[in-house]
Amino acid sequence: MLTLMYLLYLPRARFSNGLEWLFGMATLVGVLAQSGGFLVHMVVGEDGNRSVGTIG
């Protein structure tokens, strides 16, 4: 949802189409990486310990 809202407001900044795509994809990758990390931690993590999904 955050990425979709971002893409609605991005054209107002009047960047080139290439930069708009770059920023949009970077936002999408960031959102997916964050939720993916939580999913990995939920699947392989243990209570109170770090796992592959939360190492940073």
Buried (B, 14 or more C-beta within 10 A) or exposed (E): EEBEEBBEEBEEEEEEEEEBEEBBEEBBEEBEEEEEBEEBBEEEBEEEEEBEBEEE
